[in-house]
């Protein structure tokens, strides 16, 4: 089962013991704005990198070819 980006962010917050409201505050956005993004599952890559940095982890994005080469 593939998790959505929003589900992954929620899991990371739980593991890092941070609420979504606290995450929003650290990202300098409103809780409502973060909630809307989570409900739409709509995050640009730049924001995902910032979320990862805020949560103390890394974000990687790549394409995988048929031979498993990552680009």
C-alpha positions as CSV (number, residue, x, y, z in Angstrom):
1,X,0.0,0.0,0.0
2,X,1.4,3.3,-1.0
3,X,1.1,6.2,1.4
4,X,0.1,9.7,0.3
5,X,2.5,12.6,1.0
6,X,0.1,13.9,3.6
7,X,0.0,10.5,5.4
8,X,3.8,10.4,5.4
9,X,4.0,13.9,6.9
10,X,1.5,12.9,9.7
11,X,3.6,9.8,10.4
12,X,6.8,11.8,10.6
13,X,5.1,14.3,13.0
14,X,4.0,11.5,15.3
15,X,7.5,9.9,15.3
16,X,9.1,13.3,16.0
17,X,6.5,14.0,18.7
18,X,5.4,17.3,17.1
19,X,1.8,18.4,16.4
20,X,0.6,19.6,13.1
21,X,0.0,23.0,14.7
22,X,3.6,23.1,15.9
23,X,4.9,22.1,12.5
24,X,2.8,24.9,10.9
25,X,4.3,27.4,13.4
26,X,7.8,26.2,12.6
27,X,7.1,26.6,8.9
28,X,5.7,30.1,9.4
29,X,2.3,29.2,8.0
30,X,-1.1,29.0,9.6
31,X,-2.5,25.7,10.9
32,X,-5.4,26.2,8.5
33,X,-3.0,26.6,5.6
34,X,-1.2,23.4,6.5
35,X,-4.5,21.6,7.1
36,X,-5.7,22.6,3.6
37,X,-2.5,21.4,2.0
38,X,-2.7,18.1,3.9
39,X,-6.4,17.6,2.8
40,X,-5.5,18.4,-0.8
41,X,-2.2,16.4,-0.6
42,X,-0.6,19.3,-2.5
43,X,3.0,20.2,-1.6
44,X,5.6,21.6,-4.0
45,X,9.0,19.9,-3.7
46,X,10.5,23.0,-2.1
47,X,8.0,22.8,0.7
48,X,8.6,19.1,1.2
49,X,12.3,19.8,1.6
50,X,11.5,22.5,4.2
51,X,9.2,20.1,6.1
52,X,11.9,17.5,6.1
53,X,14.5,19.9,7.4
54,X,12.1,21.1,10.1
55,X,11.5,17.5,11.2
56,X,15.2,16.7,11.2
57,X,15.2,14.3,8.2
58,X,15.9,14.4,4.5
59,X,13.6,14.5,1.5
60,X,14.6,12.8,-1.8
61,X,12.7,12.9,-5.0
62,X,13.6,10.9,-8.1
63,X,12.4,8.9,-11.1
64,X,13.1,5.2,-11.3
65,X,13.7,3.6,-14.7
66,X,12.9,0.1,-15.6
67,X,16.4,-1.0,-14.7
68,X,16.0,0.6,-11.3
69,X,18.3,3.5,-12.2
70,X,17.3,6.6,-10.2
71,X,17.3,10.0,-11.8
